[in-house]
Amino acid sequence: MGTKGRDTLDGLVVLVVDDEEGIRDMYQIVFPTLSNGLRIITAASATEALERVRLSRPDVILMDLHMPGVDGIEATRRLKADASTAHIPVIALTGEAHVHEARFAGCAGYLFKPCGAEAVMQEIRRVLA
């Protein structure tokens, strides 16, 4: 799906990767109400995210950087090293201290947790422009 220059997020597939169930649930409930047709899929771990990316080919990924096991930094590095997934923008959900690490791993953008839904939507628009 061509996403360059999008004015709308309708039809967009967003993969939300976070080990906190409440965060994943919030995205699934709130985001579709902000953009009709926005589709949210979730993963509870970076390992699960890598599997979901291959199956669902999301347009953008919101990646929590600090999760047990394989963390979001390593998952982003793996996605960027794979020619079939390197084009998918990853937005890091992180603390201020980890911005440099997120950029070095290949994240297209970052947001500080906790962040409001409108800020997330704005950042998605920015990385897809």
N, C-alpha and C positions, 0 to 999 in steps of 0.2 A: 504494500500500500504506500503510495507516495504521500509523505507528510510534510514536505518542504513548503513553507509559506502558508500553512494552515491558519485560517481565521477561526475555525471551529474545531472542537475536539470530538464532535459527533463521530461515532464509529471507531474511535481510537481504542486500542487494546493496551491496557496498562497493567503491568505485573508489579504487585506490591510484595516486597520481601521483608518480613519482619518476624522475629521470634515471639513478639507479644500479640496474642490473639485479639486483644482489645483494639490495637492499632489496625490490624488487618480488617476487623469488623467495621471499624469507623470508616475506612476508605470505601469498603463495599457498600455502605449505607449512604454516605454523604456525597461521594463523587458523582454517581449517576444522576443525582438530583440537580447538580450544577451544570451538567452537560448531557442533554438527552442523547442516548445512544452510546455513551462512554461505557466501555466494558472493562470491569475490574476482575483480574484473576489474582490469586494470592499464593504465596509459598511461605511456610513457617521456618525454612532454613535456606542457607545458600545452596546446599546440595539439592534440595527440592527445586529451588529456583532454576538451577542449571538444567534440570530435566524438563521443567515447564517451558523454558525458553525454546527448547528444541521442538516441543510439541505444539505450542501455541503461537510462536513468533510474534511476541508483543511489539508494539510500536515504540514503547518507552518502558523503562524499569525504574521503580523507586526502590532503592536498596539500603536497608539498615546496614551500617558497617560493622556493628559489634554484636555478633551472635555466637552462640557456642558452636564448637566444631569449626568447619570451614567458615571464615568470616566474609563479610561483604566485600572487603578489599580483595581477597583472593578470588572470590567469585567474579568480580569485575575484571580482574587480570585475565582470568580464563576466558571470559566472554570476548574481551578485546583481542586475545591471541588467536581466536578462532575466526577464520574468514567468513564463515556463515552467520556469525552473530556480532562481529566487530562493529557493524553499522548501527546497532541498536543503542540509542542514548541511555546512559545510566545516570540517574540523579541520586546522589548520596544523601542519606538521612543520617546526620551525624552531629557531633559537638564541634565547637569552633576549633579545638585543638587538633582535629583530624582533617582539616580542609586540604592541606598540602598533600597528605597521604592519599586522599580521595582523587585529587587531580592527577597525581603521579600514576595511580592505578588505571586511569582512563575515564574517570567520571566526567560527564559533560557539564554537570552542575552540582550544586549541593544546597541543602536546606538544613537549618539547625532545628533539632527536635527540642521541644514540641513545636510544630508549625501548623498553622491554620490551613484549611482546605483551599481558600482563595490563593494563598501564597504558593501552594503546591501547583495549582492550576496555572498560575502565572509562569512558574518555572518550567512546567511542561511546554507551554506555548513558546517560551524563550528558546529552549533547546531544540525544538522542532522547526524553528524559523530559519 
